[in-house]
Amino acid sequence: MSYFLSVVGLVLIIEGLPYFAFPEKFKRMIKNIPDVPDIVLRLFGFVAMGLGLLCIYISRAGE
């Protein structure tokens, strides 16, 4: 359970970083999201999930 909480904490830190570091740029980016085609958003999400899975695989392979 402590490993799970560590992962959730790390995700929250990474998710909160753009809000903290670049609030004005982040607001502008969010306003442009409706103009981005669905396929681009899906591709971005797919690539992000793949990279996350790769990171988990690499970190677990050393055990």
Sequence and secondary structure as in RCSB ss.txt:
>XXXX:A:sequence
MSYFLSVVGLVLIIEGLPYFAFPEKFKRMIKNIPDVPDIVLRLFGFVAMGLGLLCIYISRAGE
>XXXX:A:secstr
 HHHHHHHHHHHHHHHHHHHH HHHHHHHHHHGGGS HHHHHHHHHHHHHHHHHHHHHHHHT 
